[in-house]
Amino acid sequence: MSSLPPFWLLVEQHGDELMRYARRLSGDDAEDVLQEALLKALRSYPKLGDGNHLRAWLYRVTTTAAWDHSARRRRRPEVLTDSLPVTTTDPHENDDDFGSLIGQLSPGARAALTLRYVEDLSYESIGTRLGCSPEAARQRVSTAVRSLRKRLT
């Protein structure tokens, strides 16, 4: 059993990549998602018995936080106003074509595609990260690709 490094060290090592990942999953809500994820991770960090695979654990916590955030937004009623919404341009919003292309997909579909085509993970690794079997991971990626094809045609 390996000992756990200080939590702040994990945040320093993986914070930037987790922010990019949260942005791919949640778009404009990435900062909120990552803040929720890091708070959840910090609370459960002392309870971890093993220091192995901490990066993968942080990705899993971030994925779960993105799904939870998305579910809360869907349950929240939309407030209608007479004024037009103010839009701001995030300088990182279109960092890559892939991120902007998958932006309209559900968080689960975005996560599956990102893990497969950005991080180049096997279906077994994707299943581990998403908490499902390799077959279910393959199906999630396939479904997301079909959805993208429909949107593009």
SULRA-V17910 format. One record per residue. N is the residue number from 1. RES is the residue in one small letter. PHI is phi as a letter, one per 20 degrees, with the letter a starting at -180 (NA if undefined). Layout:
# SULRA-V17910
((N;RES;PHI) (N;RES;PHI))
This chain:
# SULRA-V17910
((1;m;NA) (2;s;e) (3;s;e) (4;l;e) (5;p;f) (6;p;g) (7;f;f) (8;w;g) (9;l;f) (10;l;f) (11;v;f) (12;e;f) (13;q;f) (14;h;d) (15;g;g) (16;d;f) (17;e;f) (18;l;f) (19;m;f) (20;r;f) (21;y;f) (22;a;f) (23;r;f) (24;r;f) (25;l;f) (26;s;c) (27;g;m) (28;d;f) (29;d;e) (30;a;g) (31;e;f) (32;d;f) (33;v;f) (34;l;f) (35;q;f) (36;e;f) (37;a;f) (38;l;f) (39;l;f) (40;k;f) (41;a;f) (42;l;f) (43;r;f) (44;s;e) (45;y;g) (46;p;f) (47;k;e) (48;l;f) (49;g;e) (50;d;c) (51;g;e) (52;n;e) (53;h;m) (54;l;f) (55;r;f) (56;a;f) (57;w;f) (58;l;f) (59;y;f) (60;r;f) (61;v;f) (62;t;f) (63;t;f) (64;t;f) (65;a;f) (66;a;f) (67;w;f) (68;d;f) (69;h;f) (70;s;f) (71;a;f) (72;r;f) (73;r;f) (74;r;f) (75;r;f) (76;r;f) (77;p;f) (78;e;e) (79;v;e) (80;l;e) (81;t;c) (82;d;e) (83;s;e) (84;l;f) (85;p;f) (86;v;e) (87;t;d) (88;t;d) (89;t;e) (90;d;e) (91;p;f) (92;h;e) (93;e;g) (94;n;d) (95;d;g) (96;d;b) (97;d;f) (98;f;f) (99;g;f) (100;s;f) (101;l;f) (102;i;e) (103;g;g) (104;q;e) (105;l;f) (106;s;f) (107;p;g) (108;g;f) (109;a;f) (110;r;f) (111;a;f) (112;a;f) (113;l;f) (114;t;f) (115;l;f) (116;r;f) (117;y;d) (118;v;e) (119;e;e) (120;d;l) (121;l;e) (122;s;f) (123;y;f) (124;e;f) (125;s;f) (126;i;f) (127;g;g) (128;t;f) (129;r;f) (130;l;e) (131;g;m) (132;c;b) (133;s;f) (134;p;g) (135;e;f) (136;a;f) (137;a;f) (138;r;f) (139;q;f) (140;r;f) (141;v;f) (142;s;f) (143;t;f) (144;a;f) (145;v;f) (146;r;f) (147;s;f) (148;l;f) (149;r;f) (150;k;f) (151;r;f) (152;l;e) (153;t;d))
